[in-house]
Amino acid sequence: MSEDDDNRLIDAILASGVKIPPMPTVLLDVLALERDDDAGAREYAEVIGGDPAMAGAIFRVVGSPVMGLRAKVDSLEKAITLLGLRTTVAVVRSEGLRGALHDPALIQVMNTLWARMHAVADFVLATVRLVRLRGLREDLAYQAGIFHDCGLAVLCRRDPAYAQAFRDAAIWPDLAALDAAHQTNHAVVGLMVARNWQLPQEVADTIRQHHHGHPDQLPERVRALITLVQFACHLLAQRAGADDREWVTVWRPHAEALFKSTDHTLAEVEATLLQANALT
């Protein structure tokens, strides 16, 4: 699709009643810190510590099994230092959106969606740290993982029939079929979130194009980000015995090439991450 096609689809989606929630105050405060060159982990901890959900999200990411940290992290400032300021902002953005989309009637569905996006983001972050991809910022990779399917959450909140697919499915549903049945596109809704929540352009492009059928047509860094997201989705599919056709038919060769450039093989990275997750 062209940009004009996307804009027409966005207009149609907005006309259907889909609304993108505004950013919460604590996220705006953190983004203000991001513009302050003198702000460090202590200042970030002071702001984030006032929001238990966001502080908890920071500790959750640092303590994730795939991060492989042996020592317990006992302070928010230390957790932020270990994550890095940029990745901390990425975590705060994702938790802010989760809070903004909270709906008591959809707790089960939203928990399912966010558990998967957290798992994808954790695997993406662990992969980046393991293979040390040159020229690819860790925070961009994390945001690509945590936000790649954020449009699903918006659509579930808007349409109970759309949400039902995530309440009933034992495994992850066929998203292309789900979108077609409801005459929408979760990747375009995700792009709307990315624009409204001021996500970096490469992350917005990743969200929009993460089901692109011809990766060679994409810019190199966007293709790399999507490859990492698709690799994480592949790991989850392997673990759950779910459908993995998109990985096999489209993204696997790109992952092999990406990891080969870092002197790792796809099989080695996959085994390391699955083992680390299984042992903790």
Protein Blocks (a to p, Z undefined) as FASTA:
>chain_A
ZZklmmmmmmmmmmnopacddddfklmmmmmmmmmmkbcfklmmmmmmmpmklmmmmmmm
mmpmklopabdcfbfklmmmmnopklmmmmmmmmmmmmmmgcfklmmmmmmmmmmmmmmm
mmmmmmmmmnopghiafklmmmmmmmmmmmmmmmmmmmmmlmmmmmmpmbdcdfklmmmm
nopafklmmmmmmmmnopafklmmmmmmmmccblmlpcfklmmmmmmmmmmmmmmmmmno
pafklmmmmmmmmmmmmmmmnopafklmmmmmmmmmmmZZ
